[in-house]
Amino acid sequence: MELSDLLKQCSERMNSSCDFFTTDIKSIRTGRATTNLLESIKIDYHGSTMPLNQLSQVSVSDQRSLIVQPWDKSAVEIISKGIQSSDLGITPQIEGDKLRVNIPPMTEETRKNVVKVLKQKSEQSKVSIRNVRRDIQDEIRKLEKEGSCSEDDSRRAITELQKLTDQSIKIIDDQSSLKETEIMQV
């Protein structure tokens, strides 16, 4: 394997970690109602676990509530129980063949706890990125020992690897900071 291939592989793996983090934090609760809040909820529907968005249409009604309209009208109760049993701590109200999910305002303490969760997820993503860096560094050093690349090429590749790592960690920090601002906004 060549150095350029290793760096390309590294870039793809780090981008994947950043994309996962960005997607993962969308479901973190903020003060506003957003359809992303319910994205991670899985519903036990006729013996199989399905994501809520495959069973219903979720839309924002206003700043503090969501409307969940199931495709199968008989699934209203099942979906209601699934939302209640999620870790969001919200209870939907059944309104005929749809559900209204009111998002209660967050207290200062709740906001701080949510920010803690955000920081944990952020740190996990950074660790993942650093692990990719370590793996690729080991591969580069191995190539150098085998004589497949010169010491100078190895140094340049490790410098480039550090740049990729710094860029990825900056993306995580930026996304985390934006989300924290959104959470702390009253």
C-alpha positions, 0 to 999 in steps of 0.5 A, spaced: 500 500 500 502 506 498 502 513 502 497 516 498 492 510 499 493 510 506 492 518 507 486 517 502 483 511 507 485 516 513 481 521 510 475 517 508 475 514 515 475 521 519 470 524 514 466 518 516 467 519 524 465 526 523 459 525 519 456 520 524 457 525 530 454 530 526 448 525 525 448 523 532 447 530 535 441 532 531 437 527 535 440 531 542 434 535 544 434 543 544 429 548 546 425 547 540 421 542 536 425 539 530 423 533 527 430 530 528 428 529 535 424 523 533 429 520 528 433 515 533 426 512 536 425 505 534 418 502 534 416 495 535 411 494 529 408 487 528 414 484 531 420 488 528 423 494 530 423 500 525 425 507 525 419 512 527 420 515 520 418 509 516 412 508 520 409 515 520 410 522 517 413 527 522 412 535 522 413 541 526 407 544 528 410 550 532 416 551 536 414 547 542 410 541 538 411 536 533 405 532 529 406 524 528 401 522 523 402 514 522 401 511 515 397 505 518 392 509 522 392 502 527 399 504 529 397 510 533 397 507 540 404 503 538 407 509 536 405 513 542 408 507 547 414 507 543 415 515 544 414 514 551 419 509 552 424 513 549 429 516 553 427 523 551 422 524 557 416 526 552 409 524 552 405 524 546 397 526 546 393 522 541 388 526 537 384 522 533 389 518 527 395 522 529 399 524 535 401 531 538 408 531 541 409 537 546 416 539 547 417 542 554 421 547 555 428 545 558 430 548 565 437 550 566 439 544 569 436 540 564 440 544 559 447 543 562 445 535 563 444 535 555 451 539 554 454 534 558 452 528 554 454 533 547 461 533 550 461 526 551 459 524 544 464 530 542 470 526 546 468 519 543 468 522 536 475 525 537 478 519 540 475 515 534 479 520 530 485 519 534 485 512 533 484 512 526 491 517 526 494 512 530 493 506 526 495 510 519 501 512 523 503 505 525 502 503 517 506 509 515 512 507 520 511 499 517 512 501 510 518 505 512 521 499 516 520 495 510 523 500 505 517 501 501 518 509 502 523 514 504 524 517 511 522 524 508 516 521 505 514 518 511 515 524 515 511 528 510 505 523 510 505 523 518 505 531 517 499 530 512 496 525 517 496 530 523 493 536 518 487 531 517 487 529 524 486 537 526 481 538 520 477 533 523 477 535 530 476 542 528 469 540 525 467 536 531 469 542 535 465 547 531 459 542 530 459 541 538 460 548 539 454 550 534 449 545 538 451 547 545 449 554 543 443 552 540 441 548 547 443 553 551 439 558 548 432 560 552 
